[in-house]
Amino acid sequence: MFGGRLSFSIGSLGIDWGSNAIRMLQLRQQGLDLHVVGAAEVQLPNDDGSLTAEESTTLADRLRVAIASGGFTGRRCVVSVPRHDVFVQSVRLPKMPDHELQEAAAWEAAQRFDIDRAAMEVVGLRTGASLQSGDSREEVLLVAASHAVLHARLKPILDAGLRPVAVDTDFAALARVFSRQYRREGDTHHVRAVLDVGRAGSTLMILRGNQISFCKRIDTSGRKFDEAVADHLQMDQAAATELRRVRISQKDAVIREENTKAESSTDRAVFDAVRPLIGELVKEVTLCLRYYGVTFRGRPPEKILVAGGDGLEPNLGEMLSSACKIPVAFDDDDGTLQSLNREVQETMHRTSGPSACWASAAGLSLRGLYNSKSDERLLTTRSVRGEAA
């Protein structure tokens, strides 16, 4: 009778390969609560995530040290590769059974992304879009990555002694985190938009229950914010990056209801620099929401959840809420990310950055714990594991 309260499950080690760092997080679920088993962060040598053969070997050594000191259990892991390694595009295909859809998606991806069909992994995800009456097609999200890219990313992870069981995407991991409360079939009326603003770019998703119904990559990135600040304030980009990092940390502290405030004149100057980029991002989000409303003809999103290391850019949430007329939040109703971040800091014995930075790693760790469509494999390691071993 005490199973629901006392039993717990441990997820795989989630490895979120970002543009400038790899974040490693393993969670356990006890009842409805999530807790940190282990956590670690390994900096990458290049800001674009590229690696030479020598850097790959060095990275494997650093990952091995992080695994030994991070408190992790087991060697099974789920990996997300950098966003620029994965092709994502919405297409409309004829309605067909699942096995036929996957084959059709593979050939469609080969043509659109100009990659040999035999040299890449592809999956087609049904979005559930309700198209015009009489239309025999359905909207499908193509997700693809080349075997060469997967091999390069998995090699240092395998060399570090880990055993990848799946390759996922950053946006699918985020969807998993923000859909924990909406896994039943009857939860499709709970519609949320998720805007992930990262170092290398942004992604907008719309979730109905735990289903990804819309997903689009957007070019606006933290790196472009840094460049705009450096140009506007006539400083080098490293200084601009640090200035923005401090402002984002202050915003994170405000969300945690700690008394921290940015210096007003500097804050205004930085905002003047990034305001045009924020405006472009808000416009893109508005257009996406309009497309969703026309395509689905259903409930609009009840809120916009902003995630990612650069999602806490001051004034972004306010401008987004004002333009879209939808409330903006930086965590789910249970405060999951903030709660996990406190445990991450305790595990690592240091400041771990904004909680949103760890959202994708958390979602990767949760993959497989939930028996739902959101845990379907997006990409597989099967065809590249032998090459990388």
KETORDREN-164745 format. One record per residue (C-alpha): x, y, z; residue in three letters. Coordinates in steps of 0.05 Angstrom, whole numbers, plus 5000, padded with zeros to 4 digits. Each point is the difference from the previous one (the first is absolute). Example, Ala and Ser with C-alpha at 12.3 -4.5 7.8 and 13.67 -1.06 7.14 Angstrom:
@x=5246, y=4910, z=5156, residu=ALA
@x=5027, y=5069, z=4987, residu=SER
This chain:
@x=5000, y=5000, z=5000, residu=MET
@x=5060, y=5046, z=5008, residu=PHE
@x=5028, y=4989, z=4930, residu=GLY
@x=4978, y=5067, z=4971, residu=GLY
@x=5031, y=5039, z=5057, residu=ARG
@x=5064, y=4963, z=5013, residu=LEU
@x=5020, y=4968, z=4934, residu=SER
@x=5046, y=5037, z=4953, residu=PHE
@x=5030, y=4993, z=4931, residu=SER
@x=5068, y=5023, z=4976, residu=ILE
@x=5006, y=5029, z=4931, residu=GLY
@x=5057, y=4994, z=4951, residu=SER
@x=5057, y=5049, z=5002, residu=LEU
@x=4978, y=5058, z=4957, residu=GLY
@x=5056, y=5031, z=4958, residu=ILE
@x=4981, y=5067, z=4970, residu=ASP
@x=5053, y=5020, z=4949, residu=TRP
@x=4994, y=5075, z=4993, residu=GLY
@x=5040, y=5050, z=4959, residu=SER
@x=5052, y=5015, z=5054, residu=ASN
@x=4990, y=4947, z=5055, residu=ALA
@x=4974, y=4930, z=5013, residu=ILE
@x=4952, y=4996, z=5059, residu=ARG
@x=4990, y=4932, z=5032, residu=MET
@x=4941, y=4986, z=5046, residu=LEU
@x=4968, y=4938, z=5029, residu=GLN
@x=4933, y=5002, z=5035, residu=LEU
@x=4959, y=4954, z=5042, residu=ARG
@x=4925, y=5005, z=5007, residu=GLN
@x=4969, y=4986, z=5067, residu=GLN
@x=4925, y=5004, z=4999, residu=GLY
@x=4986, y=5065, z=4962, residu=LEU
@x=5065, y=5033, z=5020, residu=ASP
@x=5066, y=5002, z=4962, residu=LEU
@x=5068, y=4999, z=5034, residu=HIS
@x=5072, y=5005, z=4976, residu=VAL
@x=5043, y=4937, z=5002, residu=VAL
@x=5061, y=5031, z=4967, residu=GLY
@x=5020, y=5062, z=4962, residu=ALA
@x=5062, y=5026, z=4963, residu=ALA
@x=5020, y=5050, z=4948, residu=GLU
@x=5058, y=4996, z=4950, residu=VAL
@x=5021, y=5061, z=4960, residu=GLN
@x=5012, y=4990, z=4925, residu=LEU
@x=5063, y=5028, z=4968, residu=PRO
@x=4963, y=5038, z=4945, residu=ASN
@x=4938, y=5043, z=5003, residu=ASP
@x=4970, y=4965, z=4939, residu=ASP
@x=5007, y=4930, z=5029, residu=GLY
@x=5050, y=4978, z=4947, residu=SER
@x=5055, y=4950, z=5019, residu=LEU
@x=5066, y=4978, z=4971, residu=THR
@x=5022, y=4927, z=5010, residu=ALA
@x=5046, y=5023, z=5056, residu=GLU
@x=4945, y=5041, z=5033, residu=GLU
@x=4953, y=4941, z=4996, residu=SER
@x=5050, y=4957, z=5039, residu=THR
@x=5010, y=5055, z=5052, residu=THR
@x=4925, y=5008, z=5006, residu=LEU
@x=4992, y=4925, z=5014, residu=ALA
@x=5051, y=5007, z=5056, residu=ASP
@x=4962, y=5059, z=5030, residu=ARG
@x=4934, y=4963, z=4995, residu=LEU
@x=5031, y=4940, z=5035, residu=ARG
@x=5020, y=5045, z=5058, residu=VAL
@x=4931, y=5032, z=5002, residu=ALA
@x=4967, y=4932, z=5002, residu=ILE
@x=5043, y=4977, z=5058, residu=ALA
@x=4987, y=5063, z=5041, residu=SER
@x=4929, y=5016, z=4981, residu=GLY
@x=4964, y=4947, z=5042, residu=GLY
@x=4968, y=4964, z=4941, residu=PHE
@x=4971, y=4929, z=5002, residu=THR
@x=5011, y=4952, z=4942, residu=GLY
@x=5028, y=5013, z=4930, residu=ARG
@x=4937, y=5005, z=4959, residu=ARG
@x=4990, y=5070, z=4971, residu=CYS
@x=4955, y=5038, z=4952, residu=VAL
@x=5035, y=5053, z=4958, residu=VAL
@x=4977, y=5062, z=4965, residu=SER
@x=5046, y=5028, z=4947, residu=VAL
@x=5009, y=5075, z=4984, residu=PRO
@x=4941, y=5032, z=4965, residu=ARG
@x=5039, y=5014, z=4936, residu=HIS
@x=5013, y=4925, z=4993, residu=ASP
@x=4925, y=4985, z=4994, residu=VAL
@x=4955, y=5018, z=4942, residu=PHE
@x=4928, y=5017, z=5018, residu=VAL
@x=4945, y=5019, z=4952, residu=GLN
@x=4924, y=4994, z=4996, residu=SER
@x=4972, y=4968, z=4937, residu=VAL
@x=4932, y=4975, z=4976, residu=ARG
@x=4997, y=4928, z=4979, residu=LEU
@x=4943, y=4954, z=4979, residu=PRO
@x=4966, y=4964, z=5058, residu=LYS
@x=5029, y=4929, z=5007, residu=MET
@x=5016, y=4946, z=5052, residu=PRO
@x=5058, y=5012, z=5047, residu=ASP
@x=5051, y=4955, z=4966, residu=HIS
@x=4985, y=5031, z=4932, residu=GLU
@x=5004, y=5070, z=5030, residu=LEU
@x=5070, y=4988, z=5026, residu=GLN
@x=5025, y=4976, z=4932, residu=GLU
@x=4966, y=5058, z=4965, residu=ALA
@x=5030, y=5049, z=5051, residu=ALA
@x=5070, y=4972, z=4987, residu=ALA
@x=4996, y=5011, z=4925, residu=TRP
@x=4969, y=5069, z=5010, residu=GLU
@x=5057, y=5019, z=5047, residu=ALA
@x=5052, y=4974, z=4951, residu=ALA
@x=4973, y=5047, z=4946, residu=GLN
@x=4990, y=5061, z=5045, residu=ARG
@x=5065, y=4996, z=5039, residu=PHE
@x=5043, y=4973, z=4942, residu=ASP
@x=5027, y=4941, z=5039, residu=ILE
@x=5004, y=4928, z=4975, residu=ASP
@x=4943, y=4959, z=5029, residu=ARG
@x=5048, y=4945, z=5023, residu=ALA
@x=5045, y=5051, z=5035, residu=ALA
@x=4951, y=5029, z=5050, residu=MET
@x=4949, y=4985, z=5054, residu=GLU
@x=4930, y=5029, z=4989, residu=VAL
@x=4934, y=4998, z=5036, residu=VAL
@x=4933, y=5031, z=4982, residu=GLY
@x=4958, y=5024, z=5058, residu=LEU
@x=4925, y=5010, z=4991, residu=ARG
@x=4980, y=5068, z=5026, residu=THR
@x=4925, y=4986, z=5003, residu=GLY
@x=4985, y=5062, z=4959, residu=ALA
@x=4928, y=5003, z=4975, residu=SER
@x=5006, y=5024, z=4928, residu=LEU
@x=4944, y=5026, z=4956, residu=GLN
@x=4941, y=4954, z=4990, residu=SER
@x=5012, y=4950, z=4944, residu=GLY
@x=5076, y=5006, z=5002, residu=ASP
@x=5030, y=4930, z=4997, residu=SER
@x=5067, y=5024, z=5028, residu=ARG
@x=5025, y=5010, z=5070, residu=GLU
@x=5054, y=5045, z=5030, residu=GLU
@x=5063, y=4962, z=5020, residu=VAL
@x=5063, y=5024, z=5035, residu=LEU
@x=5063, y=4973, z=4967, residu=LEU
@x=5059, y=4990, z=5046, residu=VAL
@x=5066, y=4977, z=4970, residu=ALA
@x=5075, y=4995, z=5014, residu=ALA
@x=5057, y=4970, z=4960, residu=SER
@x=5036, y=4938, z=5023, residu=HIS
@x=5066, y=5038, z=4995, residu=ALA
@x=4976, y=5053, z=5049, residu=VAL
@x=4972, y=4949, z=5049, residu=LEU
@x=5065, y=4960, z=4996, residu=HIS
@x=5042, y=5062, z=5016, residu=ALA
@x=4956, y=5020, z=5060, residu=ARG
@x=4994, y=4930, z=5028, residu=LEU
@x=5074, y=4981, z=4995, residu=LYS
@x=5026, y=5039, z=5061, residu=PRO
@x=4939, y=4977, z=5040, residu=ILE
@x=5014, y=4927, z=4983, residu=LEU
@x=5074, y=5010, z=5013, residu=ASP
@x=4983, y=5027, z=5069, residu=ALA
@x=4967, y=4933, z=5017, residu=GLY
@x=4927, y=5019, z=4992, residu=LEU
@x=4948, y=4960, z=4962, residu=ARG
@x=4953, y=5043, z=4959, residu=PRO
@x=4931, y=4968, z=4993, residu=VAL
@x=4969, y=5055, z=4958, residu=ALA
@x=5013, y=5066, z=4967, residu=VAL
@x=4946, y=5051, z=5013, residu=ASP
@x=4990, y=5073, z=4982, residu=THR
@x=5004, y=5060, z=5046, residu=ASP
@x=4928, y=5021, z=4985, residu=PHE
@x=4971, y=4931, z=5013, residu=ALA
@x=5036, y=4999, z=5067, residu=ALA
@x=4970, y=5068, z=5018, residu=LEU
@x=4931, y=4975, z=4980, residu=ALA
@x=5008, y=4941, z=5047, residu=ARG
@x=5018, y=5045, z=5059, residu=VAL
@x=4942, y=5047, z=4988, residu=PHE
@x=4949, y=4944, z=4988, residu=SER
@x=5008, y=4960, z=5064, residu=ARG
@x=4931, y=5020, z=5024, residu=GLN
@x=4966, y=4989, z=4932, residu=TYR
@x=5014, y=4929, z=4979, residu=ARG
@x=4929, y=4974, z=4996, residu=ARG
@x=4963, y=4997, z=4933, residu=GLU
@x=4948, y=5047, z=5028, residu=GLY
@x=5051, y=5055, z=5013, residu=ASP
@x=5004, y=5024, z=4928, residu=THR
@x=4959, y=5061, z=5018, residu=HIS
@x=5059, y=5025, z=5041, residu=HIS
@x=5037, y=5041, z=4948, residu=VAL
@x=5066, y=5034, z=5015, residu=ARG
@x=5053, y=5035, z=4958, residu=ALA
@x=5073, y=4988, z=5018, residu=VAL
@x=5053, y=5049, z=4977, residu=LEU
@x=5071, y=4976, z=5009, residu=ASP
@x=5052, y=5055, z=4991, residu=VAL
@x=5070, y=4971, z=4998, residu=GLY
@x=5071, y=5020, z=4984, residu=ARG
@x=4995, y=4975, z=4928, residu=ALA
@x=4927, y=5015, z=4984, residu=GLY
@x=4928, y=4996, z=5023, residu=SER
@x=4944, y=4949, z=4992, residu=THR
@x=4925, y=5010, z=5007, residu=LEU
@x=4956, y=4940, z=5016, residu=MET
@x=4926, y=4994, z=5013, residu=ILE
@x=4979, y=4942, z=5044, residu=LEU
@x=4931, y=4970, z=5004, residu=ARG
@x=5002, y=4955, z=5061, residu=GLY
@x=5067, y=4965, z=4990, residu=ASN
@x=4998, y=5002, z=4924, residu=GLN
@x=5045, y=5047, z=4960, residu=ILE
@x=4950, y=5031, z=4952, residu=SER
@x=5045, y=5054, z=4972, residu=PHE
@x=5075, y=5012, z=4999, residu=CYS
@x=5042, y=5052, z=4965, residu=LYS
@x=5072, y=5021, z=5005, residu=ARG
@x=5013, y=5075, z=5004, residu=ILE
@x=5068, y=5033, z=4987, residu=ASP
@x=4998, y=5049, z=5059, residu=THR
@x=5055, y=4977, z=5048, residu=SER
@x=5038, y=5019, z=5062, residu=GLY
@x=5062, y=5007, z=4957, residu=ARG
@x=4965, y=5053, z=4958, residu=LYS
@x=4979, y=5037, z=5063, residu=PHE
@x=5073, y=5001, z=5021, residu=ASP
@x=5022, y=5027, z=4933, residu=GLU
@x=4947, y=5055, z=5003, residu=ALA
@x=5022, y=5022, z=5070, residu=VAL
@x=5073, y=4999, z=4979, residu=ALA
@x=4986, y=5044, z=4940, residu=ASP
@x=4953, y=5048, z=5036, residu=HIS
@x=5046, y=5010, z=5061, residu=LEU
@x=5065, y=4997, z=4961, residu=GLN
@x=5030, y=4943, z=5040, residu=MET
@x=5029, y=4932, z=4983, residu=ASP
@x=4953, y=4942, z=4995, residu=GLN
@x=5028, y=4964, z=5061, residu=ALA
@x=4984, y=5060, z=5043, residu=ALA
@x=4930, y=5005, z=4969, residu=ALA
@x=4988, y=4926, z=5013, residu=THR
@x=5020, y=5009, z=5073, residu=GLU
@x=4956, y=5062, z=5007, residu=LEU
@x=4940, y=4962, z=4974, residu=ARG
@x=5016, y=4940, z=5044, residu=ARG
@x=4997, y=5045, z=5062, residu=VAL
@x=4933, y=5030, z=4977, residu=ARG
@x=4970, y=4932, z=4988, residu=ILE
@x=5025, y=4976, z=5069, residu=SER
@x=4966, y=5061, z=5030, residu=GLN
@x=4935, y=4984, z=4963, residu=LYS
@x=5004, y=4929, z=5026, residu=ASP
@x=5009, y=5026, z=5071, residu=ALA
@x=4938, y=5044, z=4991, residu=VAL
@x=4960, y=4939, z=4978, residu=ILE
@x=5025, y=4965, z=5063, residu=ARG
@x=4976, y=5061, z=5039, residu=GLU
@x=5069, y=5019, z=5022, residu=GLU
@x=5015, y=5075, z=5006, residu=ASN
@x=5046, y=5014, z=4942, residu=THR
@x=4994, y=5058, z=4951, residu=LYS
@x=5040, y=5020, z=4940, residu=ALA
@x=5034, y=5069, z=4996, residu=GLU
@x=4948, y=5042, z=4964, residu=SER
@x=5043, y=5038, z=4949, residu=SER
@x=5037, y=4938, z=4978, residu=THR
@x=4935, y=4961, z=4997, residu=ASP
@x=4969, y=5052, z=4954, residu=ARG
@x=5061, y=5001, z=4955, residu=ALA
@x=5000, y=4924, z=4992, residu=VAL
@x=4925, y=4999, z=4988, residu=PHE
@x=5008, y=5053, z=4946, residu=ASP
@x=5051, y=4954, z=4967, residu=ALA
@x=4958, y=4936, z=5001, residu=VAL
@x=4931, y=5032, z=4991, residu=ARG
@x=4999, y=4990, z=4924, residu=PRO
@x=5019, y=4927, z=5007, residu=LEU
@x=4946, y=4989, z=5053, residu=ILE
@x=4951, y=5033, z=4954, residu=GLY
@x=5018, y=4953, z=4943, residu=GLU
@x=4993, y=4940, z=5046, residu=LEU
@x=4932, y=5024, z=5026, residu=VAL
@x=4976, y=5010, z=4928, residu=LYS
@x=5020, y=4930, z=4981, residu=GLU
@x=4964, y=4971, z=5060, residu=VAL
@x=4938, y=5041, z=4983, residu=THR
@x=5000, y=4973, z=4928, residu=LEU
@x=5008, y=4929, z=5025, residu=CYS
@x=4942, y=5006, z=5048, residu=LEU
@x=4957, y=5029, z=4944, residu=ARG
@x=5018, y=4941, z=4955, residu=TYR
@x=4984, y=4951, z=5055, residu=TYR
@x=4932, y=5033, z=5012, residu=GLY
@x=4982, y=4994, z=4926, residu=VAL
@x=5026, y=4929, z=4992, residu=THR
@x=4970, y=4970, z=5063, residu=PHE
@x=4938, y=5043, z=5009, residu=ARG
@x=5000, y=4981, z=5073, residu=GLY
@x=5019, y=5027, z=5068, residu=ARG
@x=5055, y=5053, z=5000, residu=PRO
@x=5060, y=4990, z=5047, residu=PRO
@x=4982, y=5016, z=5072, residu=GLU
@x=5071, y=5023, z=5014, residu=LYS
@x=5069, y=5008, z=4970, residu=ILE
@x=5055, y=4964, z=5038, residu=LEU
@x=5068, y=5033, z=4987, residu=VAL
@x=5061, y=4955, z=5009, residu=ALA
@x=5073, y=4997, z=4979, residu=GLY
@x=5062, y=5034, z=5027, residu=GLY
@x=4983, y=5065, z=4964, residu=ASP
@x=4925, y=4997, z=5012, residu=GLY
@x=5009, y=5043, z=5063, residu=LEU
@x=5023, y=5060, z=4959, residu=GLU
@x=4967, y=5058, z=5039, residu=PRO
@x=4937, y=5029, z=4966, residu=ASN
@x=4992, y=4941, z=4953, residu=LEU
@x=4943, y=4970, z=5041, residu=GLY
@x=4964, y=5067, z=5006, residu=GLU
@x=5005, y=5015, z=4925, residu=MET
@x=4978, y=4930, z=4983, residu=LEU
@x=4939, y=5002, z=5046, residu=SER
@x=4980, y=5070, z=4975, residu=SER
@x=5004, y=4981, z=4926, residu=ALA
@x=4968, y=4931, z=5005, residu=CYS
@x=4949, y=5018, z=5054, residu=LYS
@x=5019, y=4935, z=5036, residu=ILE
@x=5030, y=4992, z=5070, residu=PRO
@x=5074, y=4983, z=5001, residu=VAL
@x=5032, y=4954, z=5052, residu=ALA
@x=5071, y=4975, z=5011, residu=PHE
@x=4983, y=4934, z=5034, residu=ASP
@x=4942, y=4953, z=5005, residu=ASP
@x=4946, y=5007, z=5054, residu=ASP
@x=5038, y=4954, z=5047, residu=ASP
@x=5065, y=5039, z=4995, residu=GLY
@x=5036, y=4938, z=4974, residu=THR
@x=5060, y=5035, z=4970, residu=LEU
@x=5014, y=5044, z=5060, residu=GLN
@x=4995, y=4941, z=5047, residu=SER
@x=5047, y=4958, z=4958, residu=LEU
@x=5050, y=5057, z=4993, residu=ASN
@x=5007, y=5005, z=5075, residu=ARG
@x=5018, y=4926, z=5003, residu=GLU
@x=5047, y=5007, z=4940, residu=VAL
@x=5038, y=5055, z=5037, residu=GLN
@x=5004, y=4957, z=5063, residu=GLU
@x=5026, y=4941, z=4959, residu=THR
@x=5052, y=5041, z=4963, residu=MET
@x=5018, y=5042, z=5061, residu=HIS
@x=4999, y=5064, z=4958, residu=ARG
@x=4954, y=5046, z=4962, residu=THR
@x=4971, y=4963, z=4941, residu=SER
@x=4971, y=5058, z=4960, residu=GLY
@x=4926, y=5014, z=4986, residu=PRO
@x=4953, y=4942, z=5011, residu=SER
@x=4976, y=5002, z=4927, residu=ALA
@x=5070, y=4979, z=4978, residu=CYS
@x=4987, y=4931, z=5029, residu=TRP
@x=4930, y=4988, z=4972, residu=ALA
@x=5022, y=4960, z=4939, residu=SER
@x=5047, y=4956, z=5040, residu=ALA
@x=4943, y=4986, z=5049, residu=ALA
@x=4954, y=4980, z=4943, residu=GLY
@x=5052, y=4953, z=4972, residu=LEU
@x=5006, y=4965, z=5067, residu=SER
@x=4925, y=4992, z=5004, residu=LEU
@x=4996, y=4966, z=4932, residu=ARG
@x=4975, y=4930, z=5009, residu=GLY
@x=4970, y=5011, z=5070, residu=LEU
@x=4934, y=5019, z=4969, residu=TYR
@x=4962, y=4951, z=4958, residu=ASN
@x=4971, y=5049, z=4949, residu=SER
@x=5007, y=5024, z=4928, residu=LYS
@x=5046, y=5056, z=5022, residu=SER
@x=5053, y=4947, z=5015, residu=ASP
@x=5001, y=4971, z=4930, residu=GLU
@x=5071, y=4996, z=4972, residu=ARG
@x=5016, y=5060, z=4956, residu=LEU
@x=5068, y=4977, z=4976, residu=LEU
@x=5035, y=4934, z=5012, residu=THR
@x=5071, y=4983, z=5019, residu=THR
@x=4995, y=4930, z=4971, residu=ARG
@x=5029, y=5015, z=4931, residu=SER
@x=5058, y=5042, z=5025, residu=VAL
@x=5019, y=4966, z=5065, residu=ARG
@x=5043, y=4949, z=4965, residu=GLY
@x=5039, y=5053, z=4963, residu=GLU
@x=5011, y=5042, z=5062, residu=ALA
@x=5021, y=4942, z=5045, residu=ALA
